[in-house]
Amino acid sequence: MGFACPKSCHCSERNGLTVVQCSSRNLEEIPSDLPHDTVSLFLSSNHITKIPNQAFKNLPWLQELDLSRNAIETVDAGAFQGVSESLRALDLSHNHMQSVPKEAFARLHAKISLSNNPWHCECTLQEVLRELRLDPETVNEVSCHTSVQEEYAGKPVIQVLDSGINFCNFHHKTTDVAMFVTMFGWFTMVIAYVIYYVRHNQEDARRHLEYLKSLPSSSQISKDFDTISTVL
């Protein structure tokens, strides 16, 4: 063993390699001192909330990983770096995941269970699932808790995708609408400013004209000058 068995876990041997049992141990994070030759790691029913980058990088023989029934919300993009080739079974069911980055499961060959998570069905999730080998026994329990299209909430993700729905197309349409609304808002602001500017200048011009009209005309000044000359 590269490390002694973590004090909160129980370790046993299988074909010269190590099986680590850490289920139901009130763990809040993944132990960092796991034996280097761990082949199976059971971390179910704990209070783990995050899988950080390279969480298993020192476990090159890891084949089976059970993280079910935790409180995992976040999976970093490099969470499984170092075990992507060796891992054969990954259980992330019964957690709190709504989405995961596309890179998190890159190059994973494991059979994966993602059931019973509050997934938000949108483009990224669709792209993630396209690359995965989902556990066929639990695939229908991977459901849309919420969705960019509300009518699909509560339905199995695979069923929705098999019906021909493309969340990425909807994402692009939503983006286009948002851009149009933004551009329309800016255009409205520009027009409003132009109208204000014109009206403001018209008001200044009107006051200027009224001022000029209030000044005595040159003919009136000439008449006044003639009158003064006559009197003199």
Residue, then its C-alpha position, 0 to 999 in steps of 0.5 A: m500500500g502506498f498509504a496506510c488505510p485512512k482511520s475513518c475507513h476499513c481496508s481489505e485485500r482483493n487479488g493483491l490490491t486494496v478495497v477501501q470501504c468508507s461508506s456511512r462515515n460522516l465524511e464531508e470530503i474525499p480522503s486524501d490519504l487513500p492507498h495507492d493500490t486502491v481498486s475499489l473505493f466506496l464513499s456512499s452515504n456521507h456528506i460530501t458536497k464536491i468532487p475537486n480537480q484530480a481528487f483520485k490522481n494517486l489511484p491509478w488502479l481504481q476501477e470501481l468508485d461509489l459516491s452515491r447518496n451524498a450531497i454532491e453539487t459540484v463536480d470540477a472539470g478535472a475531477f477524474q483526471g488520472v483515473s479516466e482510463s482505469l475506471r470501470a464503474l462510477d455511481l453518482s446517483h442520489n446526489h444534488m447535481q443540477s449540471v456538470p461541465k462537459e470536461a468532467f467525464a471526458r475520456l471516461h470509459a466507466k459505466i455511470s449511474l447519474s440517477n436521482n439528481p435534480w438535473h437541469c435539462e439544457c444544452t450542456l447536459q445533453e452534450v455530456l450525456r451524449e458522450l457517456r456510457l450510462d448504466p442501462e438499469t438506471v438510465n430512465e431515472v435520470s430525469c429533468h428536474t427543471s428544464v429550459q423548456e418547462e414542459y419537459a420537467g419531470k420526464p426522463v432525459i433520454q426519453v426527451l432526447d429520443s423524441g427528437i428534442n435538441f436543447c442546444n437548438f433551443h439554447h441558440k434560439t434563446t440566445d438570439v432572442a436575448m441579443f435581439v431584445t438587447m439590441f432593441g433596447w439599445f436602439t430605443m435608447v439611442i432614438a430617445y436620446v436623439i428625440y431629446y437632443v432635437r427637442h432640447n435644441q429646438e427649445d434653445a432655438r425658439r428661445h434664441l429667436e424670441y430673444l432676437k425678436s425682442l431686440p429693436s429692429s434697425s429701422q426702429i433704431s434709425k427712426d429713433f435716431d432721426t427723431i433725436s436729430t430733429v429735436l436737436 
